[in-house]
């Protein structure tokens, strides 16, 4: 085994680890969004309403938006576990939407919104850095380009 082959193998393992990390982070963000959506739909007293906030939303409507974003994120994360290209592209888009939605809900739940923004940001980073390739140790093995 040559040094170049060993270095390439290490990079492939590193990239596959990042894809797994992105899939797990997006799955966590999606599950948390599903629960937050259910709380919003149930019109529970979990969320604090703030007066004078620029973005005023109906809590039930916002719950539905959050629930749908979470469900889509979970489905996309399942595709990321299989290193599907459609899942990477969709994952970056849905994680960006999750960041936007949580930015808008900062006054209602600042701790969870900040946590979700961080999870989604790290997932976007991991999906952008790891690049699966057609060549390597197996079909669809991740490769750092």
DRENDO-1510 file (C-alpha; in Angstrom, 1 decimal, always signed):
<recs>
REC; n; res; u; v; w
REC; 1; UNK; +0.0; +0.0; +0.0 .
REC; 2; UNK; +1.5; +3.3; -1.0 .
REC; 3; UNK; +1.5; +6.5; +0.9 .
REC; 4; UNK; -0.9; +8.2; -1.6 .
REC; 5; UNK; -3.4; +5.3; -1.3 .
REC; 6; UNK; -3.2; +5.5; +2.5 .
REC; 7; UNK; -3.8; +9.3; +2.5 .
REC; 8; UNK; -6.7; +8.9; +0.2 .
REC; 9; UNK; -8.2; +6.2; +2.3 .
REC; 10; UNK; -7.9; +8.4; +5.4 .
REC; 11; UNK; -9.6; +11.3; +3.6 .
REC; 12; UNK; -12.4; +9.0; +2.5 .
REC; 13; UNK; -13.0; +7.8; +6.1 .
REC; 14; UNK; -12.9; +11.4; +7.3 .
REC; 15; UNK; -15.5; +12.4; +4.7 .
REC; 16; UNK; -17.8; +9.5; +5.4 .
REC; 17; UNK; -17.6; +10.5; +9.1 .
REC; 18; UNK; -18.7; +14.0; +8.2 .
REC; 19; UNK; -21.6; +12.7; +6.2 .
REC; 20; UNK; -22.7; +10.5; +9.1 .
REC; 21; UNK; -22.3; +13.5; +11.4 .
REC; 22; UNK; -24.4; +15.7; +9.1 .
REC; 23; UNK; -27.1; +13.0; +8.9 .
REC; 24; UNK; -27.2; +12.7; +12.7 .
REC; 25; UNK; -27.3; +16.4; +13.2 .
REC; 26; UNK; -30.1; +16.9; +10.7 .
REC; 27; UNK; -32.0; +14.0; +12.3 .
REC; 28; UNK; -31.7; +15.6; +15.7 .
REC; 29; UNK; -32.8; +19.0; +14.3 .
REC; 30; UNK; -35.7; +17.4; +12.6 .
REC; 31; UNK; -36.9; +15.5; +15.6 .
REC; 32; UNK; -36.7; +18.5; +17.8 .
REC; 33; UNK; -38.6; +20.6; +15.2 .
REC; 34; UNK; -41.3; +17.9; +15.0 .
REC; 35; UNK; -41.8; +18.1; +18.8 .
REC; 36; UNK; -41.8; +21.9; +18.7 .
REC; 37; UNK; -44.3; +21.8; +15.9 .
REC; 38; UNK; -46.6; +19.6; +17.9 .
REC; 39; UNK; -46.3; +21.9; +20.9 .
REC; 40; UNK; -47.2; +24.9; +18.7 .
REC; 41; UNK; -50.2; +23.1; +17.1 .
REC; 42; UNK; -51.5; +22.0; +20.5 .
REC; 43; UNK; -51.5; +25.7; +21.6 .
REC; 44; UNK; -49.7; +24.8; +24.7 .
REC; 45; UNK; -48.4; +27.3; +27.2 .
REC; 46; UNK; -44.9; +26.2; +26.4 .
REC; 47; UNK; -44.2; +29.2; +24.2 .
REC; 48; UNK; -44.1; +32.7; +25.6 .
REC; 49; UNK; -45.8; +35.3; +23.4 .
REC; 50; UNK; -44.0; +38.6; +23.0 .
REC; 51; UNK; -45.7; +41.9; +22.1 .
REC; 52; UNK; -44.1; +44.3; +19.7 .
REC; 53; UNK; -42.1; +41.6; +17.9 .
REC; 54; UNK; -41.7; +42.4; +14.2 .
REC; 55; UNK; -42.6; +38.9; +13.0 .
REC; 56; UNK; -46.0; +38.1; +14.5 .
REC; 57; UNK; -47.3; +34.6; +13.7 .
REC; 58; UNK; -50.2; +32.6; +14.7 .
REC; 59; UNK; -48.8; +29.9; +17.0 .
REC; 60; UNK; -50.8; +27.1; +15.4 .
REC; 61; UNK; -49.7; +28.1; +11.9 .
REC; 62; UNK; -46.1; +28.4; +13.1 .
REC; 63; UNK; -46.4; +24.9; +14.6 .
REC; 64; UNK; -47.5; +23.5; +11.3 .
REC; 65; UNK; -44.5; +25.1; +9.5 .
REC; 66; UNK; -42.1; +23.8; +12.1 .
REC; 67; UNK; -43.7; +20.3; +12.1 .
REC; 68; UNK; -43.4; +20.1; +8.3 .
REC; 69; UNK; -39.8; +21.3; +8.3 .
REC; 70; UNK; -38.9; +18.7; +10.9 .
REC; 71; UNK; -40.5; +15.9; +9.1 .
REC; 72; UNK; -38.8; +16.8; +5.8 .
REC; 73; UNK; -35.5; +17.1; +7.7 .
REC; 74; UNK; -35.9; +13.5; +9.1 .
REC; 75; UNK; -36.6; +12.1; +5.7 .
REC; 76; UNK; -33.6; +13.9; +4.2 .
REC; 77; UNK; -31.4; +12.7; +7.0 .
REC; 78; UNK; -32.3; +9.1; +6.1 .
REC; 79; UNK; -31.1; +9.7; +2.6 .
REC; 80; UNK; -27.9; +11.2; +4.0 .
REC; 81; UNK; -27.2; +7.9; +5.8 .
REC; 82; UNK; -27.1; +6.3; +2.3 .
REC; 83; UNK; -24.9; +9.2; +0.9 .
REC; 84; UNK; -27.5; +10.1; -1.7 .
REC; 85; UNK; -26.7; +13.2; -3.7 .
REC; 86; UNK; -30.3; +14.4; -3.7 .
REC; 87; UNK; -30.2; +14.2; +0.1 .
REC; 88; UNK; -27.0; +16.4; +0.3 .
REC; 89; UNK; -28.5; +19.1; -1.9 .
REC; 90; UNK; -31.9; +18.9; -0.2 .
REC; 91; UNK; -30.2; +18.7; +3.2 .
REC; 92; UNK; -28.4; +22.0; +2.7 .
REC; 93; UNK; -31.6; +23.7; +1.6 .
REC; 94; UNK; -33.8; +22.3; +4.5 .
REC; 95; UNK; -31.1; +23.1; +7.1 .
REC; 96; UNK; -31.0; +26.7; +5.7 .
REC; 97; UNK; -34.8; +26.9; +6.1 .
REC; 98; UNK; -34.6; +25.5; +9.6 .
REC; 99; UNK; -32.1; +28.2; +10.5 .
REC; 100; UNK; -34.4; +30.9; +9.0 .
REC; 101; UNK; -37.4; +29.5; +10.9 .
REC; 102; UNK; -35.6; +29.3; +14.2 .
REC; 103; UNK; -34.2; +32.8; +13.7 .
REC; 104; UNK; -37.8; +34.0; +13.4 .
REC; 105; UNK; -38.8; +32.1; +16.5 .
REC; 106; UNK; -36.0; +33.4; +18.7 .
REC; 107; UNK; -38.2; +35.5; +21.0 .
REC; 108; UNK; -40.6; +32.6; +21.6 .
REC; 109; UNK; -37.9; +30.0; +22.6 .
REC; 110; UNK; -34.4; +31.5; +22.6 .
REC; 111; UNK; -32.6; +28.5; +24.0 .
REC; 112; UNK; -34.0; +25.9; +21.6 .
REC; 113; UNK; -33.9; +28.3; +18.6 .
REC; 114; UNK; -30.2; +28.9; +19.3 .
REC; 115; UNK; -29.5; +25.2; +19.7 .
REC; 116; UNK; -31.4; +24.4; +16.4 .
REC; 117; UNK; -29.5; +27.2; +14.5 .
REC; 118; UNK; -26.2; +25.7; +15.8 .
REC; 119; UNK; -27.2; +22.1; +14.9 .
REC; 120; UNK; -28.3; +23.1; +11.4 .
REC; 121; UNK; -25.3; +25.2; +10.8 .
REC; 122; UNK; -22.9; +22.4; +11.6 .
REC; 123; UNK; -25.0; +20.0; +9.4 .
REC; 124; UNK; -24.7; +22.4; +6.5 .
REC; 125; UNK; -20.9; +22.7; +7.0 .
REC; 126; UNK; -20.5; +18.9; +7.1 .
REC; 127; UNK; -22.7; +18.4; +4.0 .
REC; 128; UNK; -20.6; +21.0; +2.1 .
REC; 129; UNK; -17.2; +19.7; +3.1 .
REC; 130; UNK; -17.7; +15.9; +2.6 .
REC; 131; UNK; -18.0; +15.0; -1.1 .
REC; 132; UNK; -18.9; +11.5; -2.0 .
REC; 133; UNK; -17.2; +10.1; -5.1 .
REC; 134; UNK; -17.8; +7.2; -7.5 .
REC; 135; UNK; -14.4; +5.8; -7.1 .
REC; 136; UNK; -12.8; +4.4; -4.0 .
REC; 137; UNK; -13.3; +1.5; -1.6 .
REC; 138; UNK; -16.9; +1.0; -2.5 .
REC; 139; UNK; -19.8; +2.2; -4.6 .
REC; 140; UNK; -20.6; +5.7; -3.5 .
REC; 141; UNK; -17.8; +5.9; -0.9 .
REC; 142; UNK; -17.4; +9.4; +0.3 .
REC; 143; UNK; -14.3; +11.2; -1.0 .
REC; 144; UNK; -12.8; +14.6; -0.1 .
REC; 145; UNK; -12.1; +16.4; -3.3 .
</recs>
